[in-house]
Amino acid sequence: MVRLRSVLVLCLALALVCLSSCSLPRVSAEERLFLDLSTELLDVYELPTQMVQGVPLGGLSALAYDAQTDRLYALCDDRQRPRLYVLSLSVNKDARGQPRLAQVAIANVIFLKNSDGEPYPANTVDPEGLALSPRQTVFITSEGVPATNSPPFIAEFNRDGQALTSFRLPDRFLPDDPQQPTRGVQENLGLEALTLNAVPSPMGMVDPFRLFTASESALVQDYDDDPSHALNSRFLHYLIGPEQATLLAEHLYPLELEPQGAIVNGLTELLALDQGGHFLALERSFGLKGFQNQLFQMAIGGATDTSTMASLDGVGDSIRLIRKRLLFDFATIDGPQDNLEGMSLGPRLPDGSRSLLLVSDDNFNADQATLLFLFRLQ
């Protein structure tokens, strides 16, 4: 009886080994790190050049969709009159049943104002990042304007466009000299990307929530002028509470190696996907080959906290970077890519799947266009 029991135990153990090694699919550590995502490009809609409330439509650098009002907010990076456009859009099916952007119209224009309710002086704000908060406010980042000694900032605005408060950035992000800085964000390569996530409690409370922003490229003190070395952006993770914002961590985001002949190369947008540290990241370069855009999935789990490092000089390979994986390369599509800078989850598509919207910044240049890309994200 004892011998029979031993044989049964041995058979069971062998069966379990066979199941674990033969029947079950093997999942790599890389696959466990990322979400199982796919994208499908559905449509590209060109917004016509037009004047609205005395200002031209253009310079769209960020997007944020409000599901409660079914409106899309678009941030304009005009340094003369920084503003928000409120857009209405409708998605229909074409003859083949494919979702299409049937119409995009401007519902309102909101001009940004300082905390005193006055328009910002020209060339003091360069708005680039946008996020709608669950407390019915708007978060905006400015790259800053070194020429007017205007530092970069993260600020919270009400829905009428008036600044309520701003949050302190670490000194390492603030240029120490407008002409020849030895630290801080580079000219026109500051806080380009912004996103947040929030989970309402059963009682309807929304505080606190997380906010994430990142520099478009390396800080001055982190810059490596060797073209064979890829640069790193700094990614900031804040906890936003009722009365204050607390910097929880900072990580390094590895940029793609700058293409040969590129004039500008960097991270232009972030989009939080969940509470587990998964994001979409949009990178853009421009140079001899025109505009090149790539969409990545990124994961911050396991990345080194660099918030105590004023400079990356001499740190070598001791830092674990944010991990990323290519999700969509715009080089694979026909037609113009243009200057992609804004990204947001959009309304549900007719089949119930989630849409992803991206927009190009035409820089108020007649040779460029304001393009709205519609993707299915699943």
C-alpha positions in Angstrom: 0.0 0.0 0.0 2.9 2.4 0.8 4.6 1.4 -2.4 1.4 2.1 -4.5 1.0 5.5 -2.8 4.6 6.4 -3.6 4.0 5.5 -7.3 0.9 7.7 -7.4 2.8 10.6 -5.9 5.6 10.2 -8.4 3.1 10.0 -11.3 1.4 13.2 -10.1 4.7 15.0 -9.8 5.7 14.0 -13.3 2.3 15.2 -14.6 2.8 18.6 -12.9 6.2 18.9 -14.4 4.9 18.1 -17.9 2.1 20.7 -17.5 4.5 23.4 -16.4 7.1 22.7 -19.0 5.1 21.5 -22.0 1.4 22.6 -21.8 1.6 26.1 -20.4 2.8 28.9 -22.7 6.1 30.4 -21.6 5.9 34.2 -20.9 9.1 36.2 -20.9 9.9 38.8 -18.3 9.7 41.4 -21.1 6.1 40.3 -22.0 5.1 40.4 -18.3 6.3 43.9 -18.0 4.1 45.4 -20.8 0.4 45.4 -21.5 -0.9 43.4 -24.5 -1.7 46.4 -26.7 -2.4 46.9 -30.4 -3.2 50.0 -32.5 -5.1 50.4 -35.7 -5.1 53.6 -37.7 -8.6 54.4 -38.7 -8.6 57.9 -40.2 -6.7 61.1 -40.6 -8.7 64.4 -40.5 -7.2 67.7 -41.6 -8.6 70.7 -39.7 -9.0 73.6 -42.1 -7.1 76.9 -41.6 -9.6 79.4 -40.0 -10.0 82.4 -37.7 -11.9 81.9 -34.4 -12.6 84.8 -32.1 -9.9 86.8 -33.8 -7.1 84.2 -33.6 -6.0 81.6 -36.1 -6.5 77.9 -35.5 -3.1 76.2 -35.2 -0.2 75.5 -33.0 -2.0 72.5 -31.3 0.5 71.0 -28.9 -1.6 68.8 -26.6 -5.0 67.1 -26.4 -7.4 66.1 -23.5 -10.8 64.4 -23.9 -13.6 65.2 -21.5 -15.9 62.1 -21.5 -18.6 63.9 -19.4 -19.2 66.7 -21.9 -17.9 64.8 -25.0 -15.6 67.6 -25.8 -11.9 67.6 -26.9 -9.6 70.2 -25.4 -6.6 71.3 -27.5 -3.8 73.5 -26.2 -2.3 76.2 -28.5 1.3 77.0 -27.9 1.1 80.5 -29.3 3.4 82.6 -27.0 1.6 85.8 -27.9 -1.9 84.6 -26.8 -1.8 81.2 -25.2 -5.2 79.5 -25.3 -7.3 76.4 -25.3 -9.7 75.3 -28.1 -12.8 73.3 -27.2 -13.7 71.0 -30.0 -16.7 68.8 -30.8 -16.2 65.8 -32.9 -18.4 63.0 -34.3 -17.3 59.5 -35.3 -19.4 57.7 -38.0 -19.0 54.6 -40.1 -18.1 54.7 -43.7 -19.6 52.5 -46.4 -17.3 49.6 -45.3 -18.3 50.0 -41.7 -14.9 51.6 -40.8 -15.0 54.3 -38.1 -14.2 57.8 -39.5 -14.0 61.3 -38.1 -17.1 62.8 -39.7 -16.7 66.3 -38.4 -14.5 68.3 -36.1 -15.7 71.8 -35.1 -14.6 74.5 -32.7 -17.1 75.0 -29.9 -15.1 77.6 -27.9 -11.8 79.4 -27.4 -10.5 79.9 -23.8 -7.6 82.4 -23.4 -5.2 81.7 -20.5 -4.9 84.2 -17.7 -2.6 84.6 -14.7 -3.8 84.3 -11.1 -5.0 88.0 -11.2 -7.2 87.3 -14.1 -5.0 89.2 -16.6 -3.7 87.9 -19.9 -0.1 86.7 -19.8 2.4 89.1 -21.2 3.6 88.1 -24.6 6.6 85.7 -24.7 6.3 84.6 -21.0 4.4 81.4 -21.4 5.0 78.5 -23.9 2.2 76.0 -23.1 2.9 72.5 -24.2 1.3 69.9 -21.8 -2.4 69.5 -21.0 -4.4 67.3 -18.7 -8.0 67.6 -17.4 -8.3 66.8 -13.7 -11.2 65.1 -11.9 -11.8 68.3 -9.8 -12.9 70.1 -12.9 -9.6 72.0 -13.4 -7.0 72.0 -16.1 -3.3 71.3 -15.6 -0.9 72.9 -18.1 2.9 72.9 -18.4 5.0 75.7 -19.9 8.4 75.1 -21.4 9.4 78.6 -20.2 10.9 81.3 -22.3 14.6 81.9 -21.4 14.8 85.1 -23.5 12.3 86.8 -21.1 13.7 85.0 -18.0 10.4 83.1 -17.7 11.0 79.7 -16.1 9.1 76.5 -16.9 6.1 75.6 -14.7 3.3 73.2 -13.9 0.1 75.2 -13.1 -3.5 74.4 -12.4 -6.2 76.5 -14.1 -10.0 76.6 -13.8 -12.1 75.8 -16.8 -12.3 79.5 -17.7 -8.6 79.6 -18.2 -7.5 81.4 -15.0 -4.5 80.2 -13.1 -5.2 78.9 -9.6 -1.8 77.7 -8.4 1.5 76.5 -9.6 3.7 73.7 -8.3 7.4 74.0 -7.5 9.8 72.3 -9.9 13.1 71.0 -8.7 16.0 73.4 -9.1 17.7 71.1 -11.6 14.9 71.9 -14.1 15.2 75.7 -13.7 17.8 77.5 -15.9 20.3 79.3 -13.8 21.2 81.8 -16.5 19.1 83.0 -19.5 22.0 83.3 -21.8 24.4 80.5 -20.9 22.7 78.1 -18.4 24.7 75.4 -16.7 21.5 73.6 -15.5 17.8 73.3 -16.3 15.7 72.6 -19.4 17.1 73.4 -22.7 15.6 76.2 -24.9 12.3 74.9 -26.4 13.0 71.4 -25.0 11.3 71.7 -21.6 8.2 70.2 -20.1 6.5 69.1 -23.3 4.5 66.0 -22.0 1.8 65.9 -19.3 -0.7 63.3 -18.1 -2.5 62.2 -15.0 -4.6 59.4 -13.6 -7.2 59.3 -10.9 -9.5 56.7 -9.5 -12.7 58.1 -7.8 -13.5 56.5 -4.5 -17.0 55.0 -3.7 -17.9 58.2 -2.0 -17.1 60.3 -5.1 -13.8 61.7 -3.7 -11.0 62.1 -6.2 -8.0 63.3 -4.2 -5.3 62.5 -4.2 -4.3 61.6 -7.8 -1.1 61.2 -9.8 0.4 63.6 -12.3 3.3 62.8 -14.6 5.4 65.2 -16.8 8.7 64.9 -18.6 11.2 67.1 -20.4 11.3 66.8 -24.1 15.1 66.1 -24.1 18.0 66.0 -21.7 18.5 68.8 -19.2 21.5 71.1 -19.8 23.6 69.3 -17.1 22.7 65.9 -18.5 23.4 66.6 -22.1 25.8 64.3 -23.9 27.1 65.9 -27.2 28.3 62.5 -28.6 25.9 61.8 -31.5 26.4 58.1 -31.0 24.9 58.3 -27.5 21.1 58.4 -27.0 19.9 61.1 -24.6 17.6 60.7 -21.5 14.6 62.8 -20.6 13.7 63.2 -16.9 10.2 61.9 -16.0 8.5 63.4 -12.9 5.9 61.7 -10.8 3.8 63.9 -8.5 1.0 63.2 -6.0 -1.6 65.9 -6.2 -3.6 66.5 -3.0 -6.2 69.0 -1.9 -3.6 71.5 -0.7 -0.3 70.6 -2.2 1.7 68.7 -4.8 4.4 66.3 -3.7 7.2 65.0 -5.9 7.2 61.2 -5.3 9.9 60.1 -7.7 11.8 60.9 -10.9 13.0 58.4 -13.5 15.0 58.5 -16.8 13.2 58.0 -20.1 15.6 56.8 -22.8 15.1 58.6 -26.1 15.7 56.9 -29.4 19.0 57.7 -30.9 18.8 61.0 -32.8 18.4 60.4 -36.5 21.3 61.6 -38.7 20.6 65.1 -39.8 18.0 65.8 -37.2 17.4 69.3 -36.0 15.1 68.4 -33.1 14.5 65.1 -31.4 12.5 64.3 -28.3 9.6 63.1 -26.2 6.5 65.2 -27.1 3.7 63.5 -25.1 2.7 61.0 -22.4 -0.5 59.2 -21.7 -1.2 57.2 -18.5 -3.0 53.9 -19.2 -3.6 52.5 -15.7 -2.5 52.6 -12.1 0.3 50.1 -12.6 2.8 52.4 -14.2 2.0 51.8 -17.9 2.0 54.7 -20.4 2.1 55.6 -24.0 5.0 57.8 -25.1 5.2 59.8 -28.3 8.6 60.7 -29.8 9.1 63.1 -32.7 12.1 64.1 -34.7 12.6 66.6 -37.5 15.5 67.1 -39.9 16.7 66.1 -43.4 14.2 63.3 -43.6 11.3 65.5 -42.5 9.1 64.5 -39.6 9.5 61.1 -38.0 7.1 59.9 -35.3 7.0 56.8 -33.2 4.6 55.6 -30.5 5.9 53.5 -27.6 4.4 51.6 -24.7 6.5 52.3 -21.6 6.6 50.9 -18.1 8.2 52.6 -15.1 8.3 49.6 -12.7 11.8 48.9 -11.5 13.3 52.2 -12.8 15.8 54.0 -10.6 14.6 57.0 -8.7 16.9 59.9 -9.9 15.3 62.7 -7.9 18.5 63.1 -5.8 20.8 63.4 -8.8 21.4 67.0 -9.8 23.4 65.8 -12.8 23.9 62.5 -14.5 27.6 63.2 -15.1 29.6 60.2 -14.0 26.7 57.8 -13.1 27.6 55.4 -15.8 25.4 52.3 -16.2 24.3 52.2 -12.6 20.8 53.6 -13.4 17.9 51.4 -14.5 16.0 53.3 -17.1 12.3 53.3 -17.9 11.5 50.4 -20.2 9.7 51.0 -23.5 8.6 49.0 -26.5 7.6 50.2 -30.0 3.9 50.1 -30.5 3.4 52.0 -33.8 5.8 53.5 -36.3 4.3 56.3 -38.4 6.9 55.5 -41.1 4.6 52.6 -42.0 1.7 54.8 -43.2 1.1 56.6 -46.5 0.7 60.3 -46.5 2.2 63.1 -44.3 3.0 62.5 -40.6 3.7 66.1 -39.8 4.7 67.4 -36.3 2.9 65.1 -33.8 2.7 66.7 -30.3 -0.6 65.9 -28.7 -2.3 62.6 -27.6 -5.4 61.6 -25.7 -7.8 58.7 -25.3 -11.0 59.7 -27.1 -14.6 58.6 -27.2 -15.8 55.0 -27.5 -16.0 53.8 -31.1 -19.2 52.4 -32.5 -18.1 48.8 -31.7 -17.4 49.8 -28.0 -13.6 49.8 -28.4 -11.5 52.8 -27.2 -10.2 55.4 -29.6 -6.8 57.1 -29.4 -6.4 60.6 -30.8 -3.2 62.3 -31.9 -2.7 65.8 -33.3 0.0 67.7 -35.2 1.3 71.2 -34.4 1.4 73.2 -37.7 3.6 75.9 -36.1 1.4 78.4 -37.9 3.3 77.4 -41.0 1.5 77.4 -44.4 3.5 74.4 -45.5 2.3 72.3 -42.6 -1.2 71.1 -41.5 -3.2 70.5 -38.4 -3.9 66.7 -38.7 -6.0 64.7 -36.3 -5.2 61.0 -36.3 -7.9 58.5 -35.1 -6.7 55.1 -33.9 -8.4 52.1 -32.3 -6.5 51.1 -29.1 -7.1 47.6 -27.8 
